[in-house]
Structure formats: structure tokens, C-alpha cells
Amino acid sequence: MNVTELARQLNTTREELLEKLPSFGFDIGRRAIKIDNAVADRIKSSWAQGARTDRLVAKMNKQKEAQSKENSQLNKDSGVKEKISIPDKIAVTDLAVLVRVPVTRLIGYLMKQGIMATLNEQIDFDTASIVAEDYGFEAQPGSRVPEKSRGQKEELKDLRKIIAADKGGVARPPVVVIMGHVDHGKTTLLDAIRKTNVVGGESGGITQHIGAYQVEEKGRLITFLDTPGHEAFKSMRERGGQVADVAILLVAADDGLKPQTLESINVIQKENLPFVVAINKIDKPGADVEKVKKELAEINLNPEDWGGKTICVPVSAKAGDNIHELLDMVLLVADMEKLTACVDCGACGVIIESHIDPGEGAVATVLINMGTLRVGDGIVIGDTYGKVKSLKDWQGSDVDRATPSMPVKILGLKSSPRVGDILKVEAIDREKRKKASKRRRLVDVGEARITNAEAEDSEDEDKNVKETLTIIVKADVLGSLEALLASIKKFESPDISINIIKQGLGNITESDFALAEDAGAVIYGFNCQLSAEALKMSYRGKVQIQLSKIIYELLDDVEERVKFLKKIEIVEVSQGELQVLKVFKDSRSQSIIGGRVKKAKITKQAKFRLMREGSPIDEGKIVELQINKQPVEEVREGVECGMGVSGVRGIKEGDILDCFAEEERVSA
């Protein structure tokens, strides 16, 4: 074969080929013109191996350089402690967020230091600064950031003061909120209490609205609020805690305390609610009531039978066991609170749900706190007003009045109020109508101006934001819409912006589709449908639509789209090295070798670089690890093991497998 032709096939020049051939063991001279075909074939094989080795060396150097930069940055960062602002007094749960540790671990740390503190107990700045320093932070005096929606919370506090100051009231039913982690059986417990099947009507078995119900136990009424368990409904759970008198904290006996359980405890303690712990699912295999009590004691909620003050009632919502005992405890706790309210005065209450019904218009569910609400009463709720045209109880039956602690659905409002707004009975004169109408117009215009200003600002911010996900969000009720929007916004990052160009209640309409087509937006619909015209437009296939009755299905889709927008790079994370002691089978599909781990550890499914005399030869993947013929997930330093590998052959005794794992990371 002609040397020039061989160089062409190897994608190089004749001069470079003749210069490099001696390093591969082929000394044919610098002036050779022709070579034997068999020799040419060996040169091709060696050249390909050499090119592969060069690529492996370049890859190794690149990974080492990246690792060196990361280590230098870590070393640089480790020299300076991150500063955090702590007020004069701070709750334990807030401090845990600041120092980025689970609140249970922080409580355990405080107990070791001799400080017995609950989730919401306040500790001083000096103590908090010592804790922060131990967790690698530098504390500096600061003020607490004002809470959002403070206006509603202040209104609720004012309402409670009015109720507390009313000494001439009569006994009223207790308002009970059931709180706990998702899938621990809150709705099933209500099902057992109400003897109705509510779980069957909930999508995925998860409650996704605040429901309000009344039951009778031993001739006394009890009002129940059912709060959603999914993480996205945190604000809705807080509303439930703000309007209740007693809480039932539900914990599964086979699962123990979970994130939403701790969050519920946080709400209960923040609102200073008396509560009863219901330990559910005691009939399930693996149920351990004592383990749950131990976990409660670890956060300073000692059960009564352990010498504490926390009432614990083991129940089985599915089997109906101990339900009456639980209700007895609830009534006992309520009696200790001496709950009373005025019946003859003008009604006051809290909105716990709000939506637009196609046939009924603006509809709101209100929990009456004091007074009596009657059909025909004029009412003011936040920025809206109306005249009560109809009242319906939790079963959908028409009633002519609603007394304290009674949840009712109101028809006759001019527009949807916000969840958490206070309802008051007032005569609606012309002046108030003008003010309410003007106030709503100002709110609408103000929101539009803010949106336009944000749109103008976004042109400048686009220089920094790399990618944008544009969406439209529709939901059936206001509470669910708020929860969905808050959860979607959590997916934003410095590199990814989520632009919600429209949000609203009710079904997805033709105008939603037209806007989505123009803006290239994705439409998300929670618990709603497409209108007839929108359904026709959907057949064009120009707009992506995601409809679901389960919130986390929509959130999963948003997360996937955000991940797709992010720039992902593959980073090697070094593991251990294995020295090959024996080769039992040599095949590219799967080789079987034995060896000893020289340093660190090696995990199953890791990749490796085959090293011989310090040079990379090839790359492969571990498919199986065994110690004493037993499959294992990892092998530590100094241990001998058997290994099945794929993607490489020609392994020899004495070779080194330089192992690594590959991780996906968002590129800067």
C-alpha cells in the first residue's frame, strides 16, 4: 500500500504519519513510499488505539482541570463564613431554616447543650449566634423580614380579640382542623367520622381543597376543617390553623413523623392551638405506636402515658377503631377552652374557599365565628360586597341562617373574595358600592401596571436570564390556584425564568388558547376542562396543554420542562482504584475479573478508565460487584472482590481500573 494513501485513510499527512510510526513500534524509515498491506492493517489498528488514548488523556486532563478549579473554589469559600442576619429573638424552626439543618436535628443539638426548646420557642440572639457559629455561619444582628399577607393575619387577630372580648356569648361548637403528612389518612379519618365516602371523590386520594363539615357526637356538634396534605398547599394548611379552635395531628403508625407533620406542628404551635395526636393505621403490618411516641418526645411533645401533656389516641380510620374515643378527647379539650360566641349580633366570619361557578357566579365558603348570618343580609368581604341570596350547608342543603362555628356557602357576591378575608354584615349603601367598585378597579389597574412594568424590566433582565418558560395557569378555586402558582415559582433560578402571562379561575377558553399561540405558552389546567371553542382549537396542535386533577402531576411536568431548559454538563466524580489480580473471562460484552481496591471505594454501576503503566487504554462500565460470591453495592479500600465489566477487553493482570461516577450538573 502507498504510504500517502495510508495517511489519507488515517486522516493525517504523510510527514506526520512517518514521524509518529516509530512510537507505535513501526520503523519503516522516513523516506518510505510503499509498505506491506499486512503491516498497513497493523498500523491502522495501532493508530486507532493511539488516537483513542490521546482522547482519553485529553478527557482526563479536562476533568482534572475542572476538579482543580472546583477544589480551589471550595477552599476559597471555606475560609470565609457565610453571614446570616438574626433578630433579637428567633424561633427554633426559623433558625433551622437559616442554618440549613432539619429542625429535629437542631432541637437535638439544643438538648445536648441543656436547652429544652420546642419548634416555635424563641431563643435569644446570643444563643442563636453560638448555634450558627457551630454550623459554620457568622451571625450578625438583623431584623425579621415582614411577612406577606400581613393584612389578613392582622384582621384575623382583630377578629379573635373581638370574639375573646365577648363575655355574653353562648357555648358554640368547636372548630377542629385535621393536619398531618400526605397519605397519613386525614380524609379517611373524616370519612370514618362522617360515615360518607369523601376519599373516593378526591383525585389520587389527596384532599386538594379546604373542606368544612359538621358532625354530631353525643348530642353536640363539631365542625371539621380538612386541610390538604400535599406540600404545595402549605399556605392552605396555615389558613386552617388560623381559624380553628382545636387541632387533630394525624400521624401514621407505620410511617412516623414526616416533613408535613413537622410543618403542621409548627403551625399548631405558632397559632397556640390545643391539639390531640391521632396515631392512625394501627391495624397495618409494621405499625409501631411506641416509635411514634418516641419521635414526638424527641421534639418535646411527651405523651400523657409517658408523663407528659400530649394526648395521644391510637386509631384506625379504615377499620373505624377508637373514633369515638378520639372525638371524646376533642370535646374534652374544647371544654377546657370554654368556647363561646355572641349569637344575636351581626355576623363575622372567615372565608375558607372562593371560586367562580358557571351557574351560580361568585361563590364563597365562610366559617361563621360570631353572630348569625341570614339570607338577605348585606355583607362586606375585603374588597367585595353583596347581598346573601342563598345559604347552603356542607351537605348542599338550603338553610336560612348560619350560627357560630357553622360553615356555609354564600351566593350573591359581586366578585370572588380572597381566601382568608373577613366577612362582616353591613348595610350596603350607594357610597359603599362606589368605593368598593372603585377599589376593585384600582386593584385591577394597579396589577396591570405592575405587570407592564415587570414586562419592561424583563427586557433588561433578559440579558442575565438565559431561558424562559412561558405558561398560562387556570384552576377551579382560588386556594388551589394560589398553591399552584406558589409551587411553580419555586422552580425559578438565576438561569431560568417562569413567565406566567395569565392566571385565573374556571375552564380554559378560546382567549386562553389565542394568547398561548401568540406567546408560545404552555397551558396548565388544574381540576378544570376545555370550553367547546377551546376544544376545537386544541385539535390544531399548536398549543401544549396539561390538564390534571392532581397537583403534583402538573408540578412534575413544570419541573421536567425547567430541567430541559437548563444546560446540563456531565461531571466525573472520582471513586477508588482497583488493581487487577486475575482475569477469568475476556470479552467486550462482559469480562469477569478479580482484584483488590487500592484506595477509597468503588460502587456498582460506576464507570472506569483502564490504566496500564500510567497510560489510559480504554473505558468501560462496572455491571456487577461480588464479595465471596455475594452481590454487593460497593467495595471499600483494601477489600478483594469479583467484578463484571463491559465495554472493554484485553484487561491484563496488574492493570489498574481508575473508577469514577458521572453526575449531571447545571453549567454556570
C-alpha positions, -999 to +999 in steps of 0.1 A: +000+000+000+012+035-008+022+055+023+004+086+010-029+066+006-025+051+042-020+087+055-052+098+037-072+069+053-059+078+087-069+114+082-033+128+086-004+139+065+024+117+051+050+135+071+031+132+104+025+095+098+061+087+092+071+108+122+048+090+147+052+054+134+084+047+154+064+055+187+040+027+177+068+003+170+069+006+132+103+017+119+099+018+082+121+048+075+114+085+069+116+081+031+093+050+027+070+051-003+052+017+000+045-007+028+031-043+031-007-045+033-005-066+065+018-041+081-006-013+070-035-031+088-015-033+120-006+004+117-043+012+113-052-007+144-023+009+164-032+043+151-068+040+162-057+028+196-033+057+198-060+082+188-083+068+215-055+071+241-050+107+231-087+114+235-087+097+269-057+117+281-073+149+269-105+140+287-086+131+319-068+164+318-100+183+313-117+166+342-086+172+364-086+209+355-123+212+363-119+193+396-089+215+405-110+247+399-138+233+420-115+224+448-098+258+448-132+275+449-143+253+478-110+261+496-115+297+490-151+296+502-143+276+533-120+304+545-149+328+549-180+321+569-214+330+553-231+358+572-267+355+583-289+381+600-306+370+632-331+392+652-330+397+690-354+368+693-359+339+668-380+308+668-361+274+667-378+265+634-368+298+618-332+293+630-331+258+615-340+273+581-312+299+584-285+273+593-300+248+568-304+218+591-336+198+599-354+212+628-354+179+647-316+178+645-314+214+658-337+205+687-315+175+695-284+198+694-300+223+718-310+194+741-273+183+742-264+219+753-290+218+780-316+239+762-351+224+761-368+242+733-399+234+711-403+242+675-417+277+680-400+286+712-380+318+710-343+319+718-321+350+722-295+363+698-265+352+719-277+316+720-287+316+683-253+331+673-234+303+691-256+277+672-250+295+639-212+295+645-212+258+653-229+252+619-204+273+600-222+306+598-213+341+612-243+357+629-250+394+628-278+414+644-307+419+620-345+424+618-371+399+606-384+403+571-421+414+572-444+386+564-465+386+533-503+389+536-499+405+569-531+425+564-552+393+565-534+380+596-539+413+614-576+412+605-578+376+619-561+387+651-585+416+654-614+393+649-601+369+676-598+399+700-634+408+694-645+372+700-624+369+731-638+402+745-674+390+741-683+377+775-721+374+770-719+347+744-733+311+745-715+279+740-706+271+704-693+240+687-655+237+685-638+241+651-614+213+646-586+211+620-571+178+610-534+182+600-506+159+590-484+145+563-498+135+529-513+100+527-514+095+565-552+092+563-567+126+571-596+123+547-601+086+556-605+097+592-631+123+582-648+096+562-650+074+593-663+103+613-689+115+588-698+080+576-695+092+540-671+084+513-651+116+506-618+099+496-635+083+466-642+118+453-607+131+458-582+128+430-554+104+438-568+101+474-553+135+483-575+164+495-569+194+473-594+220+487-602+231+523-635+213+531-657+222+561-681+197+577-702+193+608-709+161+627-728+153+658-712+134+687-732+127+719-757+154+710-730+180+704-719+195+671-683+195+660-671+215+629-642+199+610-618+216+585-600+192+562-566+206+551-547+193+521-516+172+528-495+179+497-465+201+502-478+226+476-508+235+499-487+249+528-505+282+529-539+265+529-529+244+559-518+276+577-553+291+570-569+260+586-547+266+617-557+302+619-594+297+621-596+265+642-601+261+680-586+226+683-563+206+661-560+168+654-524+160+644-526+128+624-495+105+623-494+071+606-482+044+630-462+027+602-445+059+589-439+083+618-432+120+617-426+134+582-419+168+568-455+179+565-461+165+600-434+188+614-448+217+594-482+210+608-468+210+644-451+243+635-485+258+625-502+244+656-476+259+680-474+292+661-512+296+664-511+283+700-538+257+692-547+230+717-543+196+700-548+159+701-524+134+684-542+107+665-519+078+657-535+062+627-532+029+608-526+008+639-541-021+620-514-021+594-484-045+594-454-027+607-474-003+628-454+009+658-472+033+682-443+034+706-419+045+679-443+074+670-445+084+707-407+083+709-404+106+679-429+130+695-409+130+727-377+139+708-393+172+698-406+179+734-441+166+728-442+140+756-473+117+755-495+116+786-487+080+794-450+089+793-456+116+820-462+144+795-491+165+785-496+155+748-529+135+744-523+105+720-551+083+707-543+052+686-569+049+659-577+030+627-596+053+603-601+024+579-614+000+604-632+026+625-614+017+657-613+043+686-630+070+666-655+078+694-626+079+719-608+105+697-639+126+695-644+124+733-608+138+737-615+166+712-647+176+731-627+174+764-600+197+751-627+221+737-645+222+770-613+233+787-611+262+763-647+273+772-657+283+736-685+309+734-698+334+709-725+360+706-755+347+686-777+378+683-751+403+669-741+409+633-722+380+618-684+379+614-666+351+597-635+340+577-636+330+540-621+295+537-627+289+500-637+310+469-644+303+433-664+312+402-692+288+394-706+289+358-742+287+370-740+305+404-714+332+398-691+342+426-693+317+454-675+317+488-674+293+517-674+311+551-669+298+586-690+320+610-671+330+641-697+351+658-732+363+653-759+349+629-758+353+591-792+353+574-805+352+539-810+388+528-781+403+549-758+428+533-722+417+536-687+432+530-658+409+524-625+426+518-628+445+485-661+430+475-697+431+488-731+416+481-764+406+495-769+370+507-792+354+481-788+318+493-770+298+521-761+262+518-747+239+545-718+214+539-742+188+525-756+213+499-790+218+516-805+253+517-806+269+552-820+303+562-793+311+588-758+303+599-748+304+635-713+305+651-689+277+641-711+268+611-696+266+576-719+277+548-716+285+511-728+320+502-743+331+469-749+367+459-714+383+459-703+408+432-669+392+428-647+365+444-632+374+477-597+364+487-593+333+509-587+345+544-607+377+541-631+387+569-668+387+563-689+414+581-726+420+580-732+457+570-758+477+552-746+484+517-755+520+507-747+536+473-715+552+487-700+519+498-709+504+464-690+532+446-660+528+469-659+490+465-662+493+427-635+520+426-613+499+449-616+469+426-608+490+395-578+505+412-566+470+422-571+457+386-553+488+371-526+486+396-519+449+389-519+457+351-494+485+357-472+463+377-474+436+350-464+461+323-436+475+344-423+440+351-425+433+313-404+464+306-379+455+333-377+419+320-362+433+287-332+444+307-332+412+329-333+390+297-296+398+293-290+378+325-318+352+323-308+326+299-341+307+293-378+315+299-407+291+303-440+309+294-472+295+309-509+301+315-525+287+347-562+280+353-577+263+383-612+256+397-609+275+430-588+304+444-570+284+471-557+258+446-546+285+422-526+302+449-510+269+459-502+260+423-487+294+415-465+294+446-452+260+438-444+268+402-424+299+412-401+277+433-387+262+401-372+296+391-335+301+392-309+326+381-308+308+348-345+300+343-374+325+344-410+313+346-433+339+330-470+334+340-487+356+314-522+347+326-539+331+356-575+327+365-604+306+377-627+284+356-624+265+324-598+271+297-613+293+270-608+303+234-590+335+245-566+315+266-557+294+235-552+326+214-529+341+239-509+309+243-505+306+205-492+342+203-468+338+232-458+302+227-471+294+262-480+261+278-514+259+294-518+242+328-553+234+340-560+221+375-593+205+380-609+223+350-619+215+314-617+230+279-646+250+267-662+239+234-644+265+213-611+258+231-615+221+224-618+228+187-586+250+188-568+222+206-571+200+175-547+223+157-519+210+179-502+245+181-505+248+219-493+223+246-520+216+273-516+198+306-548+190+325-549+172+357-569+168+389-537+161+409-514+190+416-481+172+417-487+158+382-487+194+369-457+203+390-438+173+377-444+185+342-432+220+350-401+206+366-393+184+335-397+215+313-374+235+335-348+208+335-349+206+297-342+244+296-312+241+319-278+235+304-266+202+319-230+190+318-216+156+328-190+158+356-168+130+367-167+122+404-136+102+413-140+069+432-114+043+441-089+023+421-089-014+416-057-035+409-065-065+386-052-097+402-069-123+379-088-123+346-114-151+344-131-141+312-121-116+285-150-103+263-162-069+252-198-078+261-188-088+296-154-096+312-150-112+346-120-102+368-108-103+403-089-076+421-083-055+452-095-020+459-064+002+464-080+034+477-114+050+485-143+028+475-160+015+443-197+014+437-218-008+414-227+008+380-196+031+382-175+036+351-137+031+349-107+040+328-083+011+321-048+022+330-016+004+320+018+016+332+002+050+339-014+054+305-051+052+296-060+023+274-098+022+272-130+030+291-157+006+304-185+002+329-190-020+360-221-041+358-217-064+389-197-065+421-193-095+444-176-103+477-174-140+485-197-147+456-224-124+472-237-094+452-228-060+469-235-024+461-200-011+470-165-023+479-143-004+503-105+001+503-083-029+509-111-054+501-108-081+474-138-086+451-150-101+419-162-078+392-182-080+359-173-052+334-184-044+299-173-022+270-136-032+272-115-062+265-078-071+267-076-065+305-043-079+320-032-088+354-016-057+370-038-033+352-055-005+372-092+004+369-095+041+377-132+042+387-155+073+386-192+081+386-208+106+362-231+133+376-254+158+358-248+193+369-262+226+357-235+245+340-227+280+352 
